[in-house]
Every structure is written in C-alpha cells, then in structure tokens.
Amino acid sequence: MSSNQLDKKAQAWSALFSEPMSELVKRYTASVDFDKRLWQADIEGSLAHAAMLQAVGIISEQDLADIRRGMAQIRAEIEAGSFEWKLDLEDVHLNVEARLTQLVGDAGKRLHTGRSRNDQVATDVRLWLRGEIDQLQPLLSGMQRALVSVAEKNVDTILPGFTHMQVAQPVSFAHHMLAYVEMFARDAERLADLRKRVNRLPLGSAALAGTSYPLDREMVARLLGFDAVTQNSLDAVSDRDFAIEFTAFASITMMHVSRLAEEIVLWMSQNFAFIDLADRYCTGSSIMPQKRNPDVAELARGKTGRVYGHLTALLTLMKGQPLTYNKDNQEDKEPLFDAVDTLRDTLRIMAEMVEGILVKPEAMESAARRGYATATDLADYLVKKGLPFRDAHEVVAHAVKVGLQRGVDLSELPLDVLQLFHATIGEDVYEVLTLRGSLQARQVLGGTAPVQVRAQIERHKARLA
C-alpha cells in the first residue's frame, strides 16, 4: 500500500465523501502546524490506552507489543527531527496514528478502538498542560526568591511609600519587595489548585456518549497519573474550563508582573533614579546615545495585554457553543500554548533582572523627605497626647502648610513653631518625625518596621526552601 493510500485511510471519515477536500479547506482546518507540540502527550495517552485495551481483552499481547515498538520508533523520529508531519493528516493524532500503521500494520489500526479524537485531544491537552504547570511552579518560586534576595539586602533602605502616586509614608524597600512576594505566592496557590481540575481523565468518553467497549478508565488514569476520571462524557469532550482557568491564572500573574515592571520603569527614570538595572536587561536608542531603556520591564508590561487577550479569546470561543465537541475548539490551543510560553519566559527573565537590581538608597531617602512622609507620625504623636485623631489630622495639615511655605520638612521646623499648632508638642517630637523613627514605629504584624520585615523574610525563606 502506498504512503498516499495509508494517509487517506488514516482519515477515517473520508470513505463517506465523494470528492477530496479542497486545498484551501485543508489548510484552513488543519492544526498540525501548532498542535504537533502535543506529540509526547499523544504518545503517552495512546500507550496507556493500548495497555488498557490489552488488559480488558480488546487487543492481543502481540498488538500491544507492536504498538509499543512502533511508538518507540515514532518518538525517536520526532526527537531526531526526521518525522514527516503531513498537512493532509490534519493534526498530531492522525499523523502519529498513520505512521504507527505504516510501521506495525493492523495493530496500529486497532489502537483507536473505544476512543475518538474528541476525548483523545482533551486528554492530550490536559496531559501537556499538567506538565507545563509542573514546570511553572519552580519559576514562580524563583521569582519569589529573587524578590526575597533583594529584600534581605535592603531592610533598612527607606523608600517613600505612595498612594495616588503621592508620597504618603516611609517604608522599608524590603517591605515593598515582599509585597510582590505575597502576590506571587498567591499565584502559586492558584496554580496548585487549578492543577487538580486539569488532572482529570476524559479518555473513554469517546465522541460524546461513551463507548460500548468494556474500557477500564480508572486503569488509564492510574497509568497516566490522573487523580480522577471525568464523570459525564458530554461534558468531558467539550469542557475547556481548565484552559480558561489557566489563562485566568496566567492573566493575574502577568498583572502582578506588570505592576512590578511599571515600578521598575518609574524607579529607573531620571525623575526617580531609585534603582539601576544591569546593561544586559536594557537597550539603547538609535539616535540618542545617552539612553538606557528598561525594555525588558516594558515588554513584560506589554505582554500582559497579550495574555489577557488569550483569556478573552477562550471565553469568547466557548460562550456560544452547544454540547458537545465543535470544530471551534481547535482554536483553544494557540491561545493556551502562547499563554504558557509567554508566562514562562517572562517569569524567567524578570526573576533574573530583579535579582540584579542596583538600589540607590540616598535617592529614595531624599524623595521620602520631600513629601512630608512623617505627617501621619506627627498626628499619631498628638493622639497619644490625648487629642482625637480628626483634630490631630487638622493640626498636622496646618503644620505641613507652614512647612511648604518655608520650604522645609516637618522635622526641620523649630520646636517653638511646632508648639504654635498644639501646646502638647515637646522635644520628643523629633524622634517620631525622623524617617527611621517612622519605620520603627510600625511594629504591628505585617508592618514595615525592620524587625517585622526581617521576620517576614525568614518566613518566606523557610517556605521557599
């Protein structure tokens, strides 16, 4: 039998049709150019399915041996780059099956007993995504470790904390970095949780209604490491919630990346000059020789929108589909694949860049002084002297106004001037008006006091060890 005949026979539906598919339709409907990345999952799933078919007596021991031998050769060919992917065979599944039939004959044809491409692709995507999730978790941990590393070196570095992009209160730069550790820790929790829903086996649902063959789905689940089997064949072949949930997770994680990237861009600008980045993470200008642009951070910020787009695409893809499988679902793979690739590459490069941040403490502290960052501390001081907080707030506002008029910080106003605002103000006020005094005062759990920050660093280090 010729190769072309084998290819045609691999298209199980072709016998019904009286004319060949047009070349345009063939190109438009084929997915092999992008779904061939599922080949490992496809082979693993097929081998588990074959082992089960033999165990329940549907195929012989010789068939199983032939299938295993053929799949081993196909795996070797793909890894060596010599496997011929054919557009005529539409997708990864038919390409692998056609080559298997070429290699082992009838045993290859028996492999598809009791399954459909509908439950096969759902299984392949879940297997593939599970593997990617397991590779993403260490990258999320690496991102957190990079931030903790920067934090550990900068517990006593004072950064102006902002609200509404206005200087609000002084904080430890380490405390600021640990805020992102908390974000990425939540992302890791989300990823671990969604893995549970990814790790359910749809194989055995066949096209949509299950199958009349006595399949042992639990055996296949055990062989492939799935936690459970799906319980409704209609839902199993058409469900893409797991892909949507992954892109939702990826979108939230990229949002956290983007917030950090935005701050890096701001902090590196001359108007802030709080940090510097290694040259290898920057680019220059084609006409302005003085420029060092934080392109990695900017591009990470931009790629966030790309991942958001994949989430929207998948939600839109599914919103109008009736049960069960529809050809629309071929469009689930490219958004999912690209979301995985983008998130993986972004986490890797951002972690490397963050760990090499050069902090400029003097610039940060100077900026904190310019913004009357200890105004709240003065209000708290007055409250402790017996003044209601709202009254203290008003008193301090008047003091800030005088500071602005004189062009000095609150800590630079003479005691006799401060006492004009309230008689209870004493010499001890200057202890709370310093930036470091403000930091030390925030001793509450989760606060920015260096003692609290060091405790949080140790907690994260132990968790990430």
PLY file of the C-alpha trace (Angstrom):
ply
format ascii 1.0
element vertex 465
property float x
property float y
property float z
element edge 464
property int vertex1
property int vertex2
end_header
0.00 0.00 0.00
1.40 3.41 -0.94
2.04 6.19 1.54
-0.77 8.25 -0.02
-3.19 5.35 0.38
-2.20 4.99 4.01
-2.69 8.72 4.56
-6.16 8.58 3.01
-7.12 5.54 5.07
-5.92 7.37 8.20
-8.73 9.87 7.59
-11.44 7.60 8.92
-14.19 9.89 7.73
-13.01 10.08 4.09
-14.82 6.97 2.81
-18.17 8.78 3.05
-17.14 11.63 0.79
-17.33 11.69 -3.00
-14.70 14.33 -3.62
-11.44 15.25 -1.95
-11.14 18.18 0.40
-10.12 21.40 -1.34
-6.60 22.60 -0.72
-7.93 25.83 0.82
-10.18 23.94 3.25
-7.31 21.58 4.04
-5.06 24.46 5.02
-7.84 26.29 6.85
-8.90 23.34 9.01
-5.54 21.69 9.66
-3.98 22.14 13.09
-0.83 20.05 12.82
1.41 23.10 12.46
0.67 24.07 16.06
-0.76 21.00 17.80
2.26 18.84 16.98
3.74 20.11 20.22
1.30 17.68 21.88
3.12 14.68 20.42
4.58 13.44 23.70
1.21 13.62 25.42
-0.40 11.92 22.44
2.05 9.02 22.56
1.78 8.66 26.35
-2.01 8.67 26.19
-2.05 6.15 23.36
0.31 3.78 25.15
-1.83 3.87 28.29
-4.96 3.32 26.20
-3.32 0.38 24.42
-2.23 -1.20 27.70
-5.80 -0.96 28.95
-7.24 -2.40 25.72
-4.97 -5.41 26.12
-5.79 -5.78 29.83
-9.55 -5.98 29.12
-9.06 -8.34 26.18
-9.85 -5.99 23.28
-6.41 -6.30 21.66
-3.81 -9.06 21.93
-0.48 -9.05 23.72
1.21 -9.06 20.32
-0.78 -5.99 19.25
0.32 -4.19 22.40
3.95 -5.18 21.82
3.75 -3.94 18.22
2.16 -0.65 19.31
4.86 -0.08 21.89
7.58 -0.88 19.36
6.05 1.44 16.77
5.57 4.27 19.26
9.19 3.95 20.38
10.31 4.45 16.79
7.96 7.39 16.27
9.28 9.01 19.45
12.85 8.55 18.21
11.98 10.01 14.80
10.32 13.08 16.29
13.18 13.68 18.72
15.67 13.33 15.85
13.67 15.74 13.69
13.16 13.17 10.93
9.42 12.61 11.45
7.41 13.86 8.46
4.45 15.95 9.62
1.78 15.92 6.89
-0.84 18.61 6.39
-3.09 16.04 4.68
-3.39 14.26 8.02
-4.79 17.38 9.71
-3.48 17.03 13.26
-0.95 15.43 15.57
-3.24 12.48 16.33
-3.73 11.30 12.75
-0.08 11.92 11.91
1.06 9.67 14.73
-1.58 7.05 14.02
-0.80 6.93 10.29
2.91 6.49 10.93
2.16 3.80 13.53
0.03 1.91 10.99
2.85 2.17 8.46
5.22 0.66 10.99
3.12 -2.08 12.60
0.11 -2.63 10.35
-3.20 -3.78 11.82
-2.12 -3.25 15.42
-1.93 0.45 14.65
-5.46 0.41 13.26
-6.78 -1.27 16.41
-5.35 1.40 18.70
-8.28 3.78 18.17
-10.81 1.24 19.45
-13.03 2.77 22.13
-11.86 6.34 21.72
-12.44 9.38 19.49
-10.26 12.28 18.59
-12.65 14.28 20.80
-11.64 12.57 24.04
-8.12 12.00 22.73
-7.36 15.68 22.23
-8.99 16.61 25.53
-6.67 14.11 27.21
-3.60 15.28 25.32
-4.13 18.93 26.19
-4.66 18.11 29.86
-1.53 15.94 29.94
0.52 18.64 28.22
-0.80 21.42 30.44
-0.17 19.40 33.59
3.48 19.09 32.58
3.72 22.82 31.91
2.13 23.61 35.28
4.75 21.47 36.98
7.47 23.48 35.24
5.86 26.84 36.08
5.75 26.24 39.83
9.56 26.37 40.22
9.61 29.58 38.16
7.08 31.18 40.50
9.25 30.09 43.41
12.30 31.52 41.65
10.54 34.86 41.18
9.76 34.95 44.89
13.31 34.02 45.84
14.71 36.82 43.68
12.48 39.35 45.43
13.37 37.97 48.86
17.06 38.22 47.96
16.70 41.92 47.13
14.62 42.45 50.27
17.19 40.82 52.53
19.81 43.33 51.41
17.55 46.35 51.86
15.65 46.00 55.13
16.98 49.37 56.35
16.69 51.12 52.99
13.98 53.79 53.18
11.60 54.14 50.25
8.81 56.71 50.00
5.58 54.76 50.06
2.99 56.17 47.68
-0.77 56.39 47.48
-2.26 58.09 44.40
1.40 58.38 43.29
1.87 60.97 46.06
4.42 60.49 48.82
2.49 59.01 51.73
4.66 57.35 54.38
8.19 55.97 54.55
8.51 52.21 54.15
11.35 49.74 54.04
12.32 48.95 50.45
12.43 45.33 51.58
8.82 45.62 52.73
7.90 46.87 49.27
9.62 43.92 47.61
7.88 41.49 49.95
4.52 42.83 48.81
5.25 41.26 45.42
6.35 38.05 47.11
2.87 37.85 48.62
1.34 38.33 45.16
3.39 35.61 43.52
2.77 33.30 46.48
-0.97 33.65 45.84
-0.34 32.90 42.18
1.46 29.70 43.16
-1.51 28.70 45.31
-3.88 29.34 42.42
-1.72 27.26 40.09
-1.59 24.33 42.51
-5.34 24.48 42.95
-6.19 24.59 39.24
-3.86 21.63 38.62
-6.39 19.48 40.49
-9.05 20.30 37.89
-6.65 19.85 34.99
-5.68 16.42 36.26
-8.90 14.58 35.40
-9.02 12.00 32.62
-11.60 12.40 29.80
-10.34 9.41 27.77
-13.07 6.80 27.45
-15.78 9.37 26.77
-15.27 8.61 23.05
-17.01 11.03 20.69
-19.63 12.21 23.20
-21.71 9.30 24.56
-19.12 6.94 26.00
-18.46 3.60 24.34
-19.88 0.08 24.21
-16.43 -1.43 24.78
-15.67 -2.56 28.36
-12.97 0.05 28.99
-11.21 0.37 32.33
-10.92 4.15 32.55
-9.56 4.05 36.09
-6.64 1.93 34.88
-5.77 4.50 32.23
-6.00 7.25 34.85
-3.57 5.39 37.09
-1.13 4.77 34.25
-1.15 8.45 33.26
-1.09 9.83 36.80
-4.54 11.41 36.70
-6.25 11.96 40.04
-9.71 11.06 38.76
-11.77 10.35 35.66
-14.43 12.69 34.31
-17.97 11.67 35.21
-20.01 12.87 32.22
-18.98 12.03 28.67
-20.81 15.01 27.13
-19.05 17.48 29.40
-15.70 15.68 29.19
-15.22 16.08 25.42
-16.40 19.70 25.30
-15.04 21.10 28.56
-12.33 23.72 28.20
-12.79 25.26 31.64
-9.34 24.05 32.61
-7.75 26.03 29.75
-9.78 29.12 30.60
-8.88 28.78 34.26
-5.20 28.50 33.37
-5.29 31.65 31.23
-7.15 33.43 34.05
-4.36 32.40 36.43
-1.78 33.48 33.85
-3.52 36.83 33.43
-3.49 37.51 37.18
0.16 36.50 37.43
1.09 38.69 34.47
-0.84 41.56 36.08
1.43 41.20 39.11
4.46 41.09 36.81
3.21 44.20 35.05
2.77 46.16 38.29
6.33 45.34 39.27
7.57 46.15 35.77
5.82 49.53 35.87
7.51 50.41 39.14
10.89 49.35 37.77
10.36 51.61 34.74
9.43 54.52 37.00
12.21 53.93 39.52
14.85 53.73 36.79
13.80 57.01 35.18
15.85 60.12 35.93
12.87 61.70 37.71
13.08 58.98 40.37
16.57 57.47 39.98
15.81 54.99 42.77
17.40 51.98 41.06
19.53 50.93 38.15
19.45 47.78 36.03
22.26 45.74 34.56
23.09 46.67 30.96
22.09 43.23 29.72
18.45 44.00 30.54
18.44 47.38 28.80
18.72 48.67 25.25
19.86 51.92 23.70
18.41 54.42 21.28
19.13 54.59 17.57
19.57 58.38 17.71
20.02 59.33 21.41
23.35 57.96 22.63
22.65 58.75 26.29
19.63 56.47 26.57
19.41 53.24 28.59
15.90 51.94 28.16
14.35 49.31 30.50
12.99 47.32 27.57
12.62 44.02 29.41
10.32 45.59 32.01
8.40 47.48 29.34
7.95 44.38 27.21
6.79 42.33 30.20
4.22 45.05 30.82
3.16 44.86 27.18
2.99 41.07 27.07
0.49 41.20 29.91
-2.10 42.52 27.47
-1.28 39.65 25.14
-2.12 37.10 27.84
-5.31 38.99 28.75
-6.25 38.64 25.08
-5.85 34.86 25.26
-8.22 34.69 28.23
-10.79 36.77 26.37
-10.34 34.63 23.25
-11.01 31.40 25.13
-14.02 32.79 26.97
-15.44 34.04 23.69
-14.64 30.74 21.96
-16.75 28.80 24.44
-19.59 31.18 25.19
-21.87 30.18 22.30
-21.06 26.51 21.88
-23.78 23.92 22.33
-22.84 20.50 23.64
-20.71 18.73 22.72
-17.49 18.95 20.70
-17.39 21.54 17.93
-14.62 22.37 15.48
-14.39 25.77 17.19
-12.40 24.01 19.91
-9.45 23.65 17.57
-8.93 27.33 18.35
-8.28 26.63 22.04
-4.69 25.54 21.57
-2.83 28.53 20.19
-4.06 30.92 22.92
-3.27 28.35 25.60
0.14 27.49 24.15
1.13 31.13 23.82
-0.11 32.00 27.32
2.10 29.25 28.74
5.11 30.29 26.64
4.72 33.98 27.45
4.30 33.45 31.18
7.21 31.01 31.37
9.64 33.27 29.51
8.50 36.37 31.41
8.91 34.82 34.85
12.35 33.55 33.97
13.73 36.84 32.67
12.03 39.01 35.29
13.46 36.93 38.12
16.96 37.31 36.68
16.54 41.06 36.19
15.05 41.67 39.64
17.84 39.85 41.46
20.38 42.18 39.83
18.63 45.45 40.73
21.08 48.09 41.96
19.37 50.09 44.72
20.14 53.79 45.29
19.25 54.39 48.98
20.20 58.06 49.06
17.83 58.97 46.24
14.98 57.05 47.87
15.52 58.67 51.26
15.78 62.14 49.75
12.48 61.63 47.94
10.83 60.49 51.18
11.95 63.69 52.90
10.49 65.86 50.17
6.98 64.52 50.61
6.29 65.15 54.32
6.19 61.40 54.75
6.13 61.61 58.56
2.99 63.76 58.75
0.92 60.80 59.93
3.51 60.13 62.63
3.00 63.64 63.97
-0.76 63.04 64.02
-0.25 59.75 65.89
2.04 61.58 68.34
-0.72 64.07 69.12
-3.30 61.29 69.52
-1.05 59.68 72.12
-1.02 63.07 73.88
-4.83 62.84 74.15
-6.01 64.65 71.01
-8.79 62.99 68.93
-7.40 61.75 65.63
-9.55 64.03 63.46
-8.36 67.06 65.43
-4.77 65.85 65.21
-5.18 65.42 61.45
-6.23 69.07 61.12
-3.41 70.33 63.32
-0.80 68.50 61.24
-2.31 69.81 57.98
-1.68 73.35 59.24
1.89 72.41 60.17
2.51 70.94 56.69
1.17 74.13 55.14
3.74 76.16 57.07
6.47 73.70 56.09
5.52 74.13 52.43
5.60 77.92 52.78
9.07 77.79 54.35
10.34 75.03 52.08
11.35 72.76 54.96
10.35 69.33 56.26
8.32 68.97 59.47
11.43 67.70 61.23
13.16 70.97 60.31
10.53 73.25 61.88
11.74 74.72 65.22
10.04 73.47 68.39
8.54 76.85 69.18
6.89 76.89 65.74
5.52 73.35 66.17
4.15 74.31 69.59
2.10 77.05 67.96
-0.01 74.28 66.44
-0.50 72.46 69.75
0.94 73.07 73.20
1.44 69.38 73.98
4.21 69.08 71.41
7.52 68.58 73.18
11.17 67.98 72.37
10.45 64.25 71.95
8.50 65.02 68.76
11.68 64.95 66.71
12.12 61.25 67.47
8.89 60.46 65.62
9.49 62.94 62.80
12.56 61.11 61.52
12.13 58.64 58.67
13.72 55.84 60.64
11.61 56.61 63.67
8.55 56.33 61.48
9.68 52.91 60.25
10.48 51.64 63.75
7.03 52.67 64.97
5.22 50.30 62.57
5.70 47.25 64.78
2.34 45.68 64.00
2.34 42.24 62.33
2.65 42.87 58.61
4.04 46.37 59.17
7.16 47.98 57.77
9.25 48.05 60.96
12.61 46.39 60.23
12.03 43.78 62.95
8.74 42.78 61.31
10.27 42.81 57.83
13.13 40.54 58.90
10.62 38.13 60.40
8.72 38.05 57.12
11.92 37.45 55.16
12.72 34.44 57.35
9.18 33.13 56.93
9.42 33.33 53.14
12.90 31.78 53.06
11.66 28.82 55.09
8.60 28.45 52.90
10.62 28.57 49.68
13.46 26.32 50.87
0 1
1 2
2 3
3 4
4 5
5 6
6 7
7 8
8 9
9 10
10 11
11 12
12 13
13 14
14 15
15 16
16 17
17 18
18 19
19 20
20 21
21 22
22 23
23 24
24 25
25 26
26 27
27 28
28 29
29 30
30 31
31 32
32 33
33 34
34 35
35 36
36 37
37 38
38 39
39 40
40 41
41 42
42 43
43 44
44 45
45 46
46 47
47 48
48 49
49 50
50 51
51 52
52 53
53 54
54 55
55 56
56 57
57 58
58 59
59 60
60 61
61 62
62 63
63 64
64 65
65 66
66 67
67 68
68 69
69 70
70 71
71 72
72 73
73 74
74 75
75 76
76 77
77 78
78 79
79 80
80 81
81 82
82 83
83 84
84 85
85 86
86 87
87 88
88 89
89 90
90 91
91 92
92 93
93 94
94 95
95 96
96 97
97 98
98 99
99 100
100 101
101 102
102 103
103 104
104 105
105 106
106 107
107 108
108 109
109 110
110 111
111 112
112 113
113 114
114 115
115 116
116 117
117 118
118 119
119 120
120 121
121 122
122 123
123 124
124 125
125 126
126 127
127 128
128 129
129 130
130 131
131 132
132 133
133 134
134 135
135 136
136 137
137 138
138 139
139 140
140 141
141 142
142 143
143 144
144 145
145 146
146 147
147 148
148 149
149 150
150 151
151 152
152 153
153 154
154 155
155 156
156 157
157 158
158 159
159 160
160 161
161 162
162 163
163 164
164 165
165 166
166 167
167 168
168 169
169 170
170 171
171 172
172 173
173 174
174 175
175 176
176 177
177 178
178 179
179 180
180 181
181 182
182 183
183 184
184 185
185 186
186 187
187 188
188 189
189 190
190 191
191 192
192 193
193 194
194 195
195 196
196 197
197 198
198 199
199 200
200 201
201 202
202 203
203 204
204 205
205 206
206 207
207 208
208 209
209 210
210 211
211 212
212 213
213 214
214 215
215 216
216 217
217 218
218 219
219 220
220 221
221 222
222 223
223 224
224 225
225 226
226 227
227 228
228 229
229 230
230 231
231 232
232 233
233 234
234 235
235 236
236 237
237 238
238 239
239 240
240 241
241 242
242 243
243 244
244 245
245 246
246 247
247 248
248 249
249 250
250 251
251 252
252 253
253 254
254 255
255 256
256 257
257 258
258 259
259 260
260 261
261 262
262 263
263 264
264 265
265 266
266 267
267 268
268 269
269 270
270 271
271 272
272 273
273 274
274 275
275 276
276 277
277 278
278 279
279 280
280 281
281 282
282 283
283 284
284 285
285 286
286 287
287 288
288 289
289 290
290 291
291 292
292 293
293 294
294 295
295 296
296 297
297 298
298 299
299 300
300 301
301 302
302 303
303 304
304 305
305 306
306 307
307 308
308 309
309 310
310 311
311 312
312 313
313 314
314 315
315 316
316 317
317 318
318 319
319 320
320 321
321 322
322 323
323 324
324 325
325 326
326 327
327 328
328 329
329 330
330 331
331 332
332 333
333 334
334 335
335 336
336 337
337 338
338 339
339 340
340 341
341 342
342 343
343 344
344 345
345 346
346 347
347 348
348 349
349 350
350 351
351 352
352 353
353 354
354 355
355 356
356 357
357 358
358 359
359 360
360 361
361 362
362 363
363 364
364 365
365 366
366 367
367 368
368 369
369 370
370 371
371 372
372 373
373 374
374 375
375 376
376 377
377 378
378 379
379 380
380 381
381 382
382 383
383 384
384 385
385 386
386 387
387 388
388 389
389 390
390 391
391 392
392 393
393 394
394 395
395 396
396 397
397 398
398 399
399 400
400 401
401 402
402 403
403 404
404 405
405 406
406 407
407 408
408 409
409 410
410 411
411 412
412 413
413 414
414 415
415 416
416 417
417 418
418 419
419 420
420 421
421 422
422 423
423 424
424 425
425 426
426 427
427 428
428 429
429 430
430 431
431 432
432 433
433 434
434 435
435 436
436 437
437 438
438 439
439 440
440 441
441 442
442 443
443 444
444 445
445 446
446 447
447 448
448 449
449 450
450 451
451 452
452 453
453 454
454 455
455 456
456 457
457 458
458 459
459 460
460 461
461 462
462 463
463 464
